[in-house]
């Protein structure tokens, strides 16, 4: 088949399953948080202490290193190298197991220190330690499920991992509630439930892949090759660093906003959650672009790859832009939904008016980031990620230090960071770079 730009209908069709499952996941995790709240404030606080590390693990395994796996597979398939694609499955599994062990070691060694550093003490810290010791002890299952799902998406099989993950997320919250509240296991029950559903997901992914669900049967006995590891890691390592930078940006901005009081912290926390609503949209369209772009790059048609990236990017940018502009024009209903304190409501309104219009460029940038994974071109995305942190954190600090901009200045810096990210991503997807 002669490569050509992916039609809009194909991009939407491939994006829909992943967008759906990410929203199901968000609903399941929200329900689980509500169930944890029944255990008391200390348990909920302990869960909150561990949540950033859990989110980082999922981001790096599914979107970052997973993107490296999807990209390598898509390019191999696009070039017609099916034996190589079959061997890449084994290399992806080895990387998943190695990263799982590394995550376990780092989380169990340095997690307690991190929880204390961010303010965990007393019973809340005890809950955090009990939860994280079980959760990160089984990190390999989470890495395997996410990496194998990425492999299927890289092969263009979006529905299979979406169906498997939708089923396990539907199971997760009720199972968590049963173990925590009915059996009386407390917060460790939530960790056990999480590992059980990811274990089921891992088995499901392995069965599908072994039966040829990726469009070919894997070569598990093929010898390991350095060049195949490099094809995955050249994208995955850079993307993992970028995911870490994104999380660090949120942490540093939280510290900067904290200067303006408790209401400002609460408003920024709500704002970050609203920003995360854009992520399922960008991720869903983006992982489809990783596969579609990777195949065209593998076939040597860079023009079709760029056009495909821009088509998907503009869809994501337009959708995110509508969400952001609506929030900016009508901020008060959202503010009242998330908070009852008038001071917090006022700060949320301020955040939405300043940051909402930047959601469009951010959505565009996210989609183009995943497209860049498919193309194997990661310098632009890395520069965009660093720029976002520099503009948001650096700009916010300068405004706080040398002006009287106050909280609007901090939120303006957040918006500037998102816009700079989108602009640099857009600039990086051009003929001079993608060739």
Long-range contacts (C-beta under 8 A, 24 or more apart in sequence): 3-78, 3-295, 3-296, 3-299, 3-300, 3-301, 3-304, 4-301, 4-304, 5-296, 5-304, 5-307, 5-308, 5-311, 6-292, 6-296, 6-304, 6-308, 6-311, 6-312, 8-311, 8-315, 10-292, 11-285, 11-288, 11-289, 11-292, 11-308, 11-311, 11-312, 11-315, 12-315, 14-156, 14-158, 14-288, 14-291, 14-292, 15-158, 15-284, 15-285, 15-287, 15-288, 15-312, 15-315, 16-284, 17-158, 17-159, 17-162, 17-163, 17-284, 18-153, 18-158, 18-161, 18-162, 18-283, 18-284, 18-287, 18-288, 19-280, 19-281, 19-283, 19-284, 19-285, 20-162, 20-166, 20-284, 21-161, 21-162, 21-165, 21-166, 21-169, 22-279, 22-280, 22-283, 22-284, 23-280, 24-165, 24-166, 24-169, 24-170, 25-165, 25-169, 26-276, 26-280, 27-169, 28-169, 28-170, 28-172, 28-173, 31-173, 32-172, 32-173, 32-176, 32-177, 32-190, 35-173, 35-176, 35-177, 35-180, 35-181, 35-190, 36-180, 36-187, 36-190, 38-180, 38-181, 39-180, 39-181, 39-186, 39-187, 41-124, 42-122, 42-123, 42-124, 42-126, 42-127, 43-127, 43-186, 43-187, 45-120, 45-124, 45-127, 45-128, 46-120, 46-123, 46-124, 46-125, 46-126, 46-127, 46-128, 46-129, 46-130, 46-131, 46-187, 47-127, 47-128, 47-131, 47-187, 47-190, 49-115, 49-118, 49-120, 49-124, 49-125, 49-128, 50-111, 50-115, 50-128, 50-131, 50-132, 50-135, 52-247, 52-251, 53-107, 53-111, 53-114, 53-132, 53-136, 54-135, 55-247, 56-243, 56-244, 56-247, 57-103, 57-107, 57-136, 57-139, 57-142, 57-143, 58-142, 58-146, 59-243, 59-246, 59-247, 60-99, 60-239, 60-240, 60-243, 60-244, 61-96, 61-99, 61-142, 61-143, 61-146, 61-147, 62-146, 62-149, 62-150, 63-239, 63-243, 63-283, 63-286, 63-287, 63-370, 64-236, 64-239, 64-240, 64-242, 64-243, 65-95, 65-96, 65-99, 65-147, 65-150, 65-232, 65-236, 65-237, 65-239, 65-240, 66-146, 66-147, 66-149, 66-150, 66-236, 67-150, 67-235, 67-236, 67-239, 67-287, 67-290, 67-370, 67-373, 68-231, 68-232, 68-233, 68-234, 68-235, 68-236, 68-237, 68-239, 68-373, 69-95, 69-147, 69-150, 69-151, 69-154, 69-232, 69-236, 70-150, 70-151, 70-153, 70-154, 70-287, 70-290, 70-291, 70-294, 70-373, 70-374, 71-154, 71-231, 71-232, 71-235, 71-290, 71-294, 71-373, 71-374, 71-375, 71-376, 72-154, 72-228, 72-231, 72-232, 72-235, 72-294, 73-151, 73-154, 73-155, 73-214, 73-294, 74-154, 74-155, 74-156, 74-290, 74-291, 74-292, 74-293, 74-294, 74-295, 74-297, 74-298, 74-374, 75-231, 75-294, 75-295, 75-297, 75-298, 75-374, 75-376, 76-298, 77-154, 77-155, 77-156, 77-215, 77-294, 77-295, 77-298, 78-294, 78-295, 78-296, 78-297, 78-298, 78-299, 79-298, 79-299, 79-300, 80-298, 80-299, 81-298, 82-216, 83-219, 84-228, 85-155, 85-214, 85-216, 86-216, 86-217, 86-218, 86-219, 86-222, 87-218, 87-219, 87-222, 87-225, 87-228, 88-151, 88-228, 88-231, 88-232, 89-151, 89-209, 89-214, 89-218, 89-219, 89-220, 90-218, 90-219, 90-220, 90-222, 90-224, 91-224, 91-225, 91-228, 91-229, 91-232, 92-147, 92-148, 92-150, 92-151, 92-232, 93-144, 93-147, 93-148, 94-224, 94-229, 95-147, 95-229, 95-232, 95-233, 95-236, 96-140, 96-143, 96-144, 96-146, 96-147, 96-148, 97-140, 97-143, 97-144, 99-143, 100-139, 100-140, 100-141, 100-142, 100-143, 100-144, 101-139, 101-140, 103-136, 103-139, 103-143, 104-136, 104-137, 104-138, 104-139, 104-140, 107-132, 107-136, 107-139, 108-132, 108-133, 108-136, 108-137, 111-136, 127-186, 127-187, 130-186, 130-187, 130-188, 131-187, 131-188, 131-190, 131-191, 132-191, 134-188, 134-191, 134-192, 134-195, 135-191, 135-194, 135-195, 138-195, 138-198, 138-199, 141-195, 141-198, 141-199, 141-202, 142-194, 142-195, 142-198, 144-202, 144-205, 145-198, 145-201, 145-202, 145-205, 148-202, 148-205, 148-206, 148-209, 149-201, 149-205, 150-287, 151-205, 151-209, 151-214, 152-205, 152-208, 152-209, 152-213, 152-214, 153-287, 153-288, 153-290, 153-291, 154-290, 154-291, 154-294, 155-214, 155-215, 155-216, 155-291, 156-215, 156-291, 156-292, 156-295, 157-213, 157-214, 157-215, 158-287, 158-288, 158-291, 160-205, 160-208, 160-213, 161-205, 164-201, 164-204, 164-205, 164-208, 165-201, 167-204, 168-197, 168-198, 168-200, 168-201, 168-204, 169-197, 171-197, 171-200, 172-197, 231-376, 234-376, 234-378, 235-373, 235-376, 235-378, 238-378, 238-381, 238-382, 239-373, 239-378, 239-381, 241-382, 242-369, 242-381, 242-382, 242-385, 245-385, 245-386, 245-388, 245-389, 246-385, 246-388, 246-389, 248-389, 249-388, 249-389, 249-392, 249-393, 249-417, 252-389, 252-393, 253-392, 253-393, 253-396, 253-410, 253-413, 253-414, 256-393, 256-396, 256-397, 256-400, 256-410, 256-413, 257-407, 257-410, 259-400, 260-406, 260-407, 260-410, 261-343, 263-341, 263-343, 263-344, 263-346, 263-347, 264-347, 264-407, 264-410, 266-339, 266-341, 266-344, 266-347, 267-339, 267-344, 267-347, 267-348, 267-350, 267-351, 268-347, 268-351, 270-338, 270-339, 270-344, 270-348, 270-351, 271-348, 271-351, 271-352, 271-355, 271-411, 271-414, 274-327, 274-334, 274-352, 275-355, 275-359, 275-362, 275-418, 277-323, 278-320, 278-323, 278-324, 278-359, 278-362, 278-363, 278-366, 279-366, 281-316, 281-319, 281-320, 281-323, 281-363, 281-366, 282-316, 282-320, 282-362, 282-363, 282-365, 282-366, 282-367, 282-369, 282-370, 283-366, 283-370, 285-312, 285-315, 285-316, 285-367, 285-370, 286-312, 286-316, 286-366, 286-367, 286-369, 286-370, 286-371, 287-370, 288-312, 289-313, 289-367, 289-368, 289-370, 289-371, 289-374, 290-370, 290-371, 290-373, 290-374, 291-374, 292-374, 293-371, 293-374, 293-375, 294-373, 294-374, 294-375, 294-376, 295-374, 297-374, 297-375, 297-376, 302-375, 302-431, 302-434, 302-435, 303-431, 305-371, 305-374, 305-375, 305-434, 306-429, 306-430, 306-431, 306-434, 308-371, 309-367, 309-368, 309-371, 309-372, 309-374, 309-375, 309-429, 309-434, 310-368, 310-429, 312-367, 312-371, 313-364, 313-367, 313-368, 313-371, 313-425, 313-426, 313-429, 314-364, 315-367, 316-363, 316-364, 316-366, 316-367, 317-360, 317-361, 317-363, 317-364, 317-367, 317-422, 318-360, 318-363, 319-363, 320-359, 320-360, 320-362, 320-363, 320-364, 320-366, 321-357, 321-359, 321-360, 321-361, 321-363, 323-359, 324-355, 324-356, 324-357, 324-358, 324-359, 324-360, 324-362, 325-356, 325-357, 325-359, 325-360, 326-356, 327-352, 327-356, 327-359, 328-352, 328-353, 328-355, 328-356, 328-357, 329-356, 331-356, 347-407, 350-407, 350-408, 350-411, 351-411, 351-414, 354-408, 354-411, 354-412, 354-414, 354-415, 355-411, 355-414, 355-415, 355-418, 357-415, 358-414, 358-415, 358-416, 358-418, 358-419, 358-422, 359-418, 360-422, 361-418, 361-419, 361-421, 361-422, 361-423, 362-418, 362-419, 362-421, 362-422, 363-422, 364-422, 364-425, 364-426, 365-418, 365-421, 365-422, 365-423, 365-424, 365-425, 365-426, 368-425, 368-426, 368-428, 368-429, 369-425, 371-429, 372-425, 372-428, 372-429, 375-434, 377-428, 377-433, 377-434, 379-428, 379-433, 380-424, 380-425, 380-427, 380-428, 380-429, 380-433, 381-425, 381-428, 383-424, 383-428, 384-420, 384-421, 384-422, 384-424, 384-425, 384-428, 385-421, 387-417, 387-420, 387-421, 387-424, 388-417, 388-418, 388-420, 388-421, 389-417, 390-417, 391-416, 391-417, 391-420, 392-416, 392-417, 392-418, 393-417
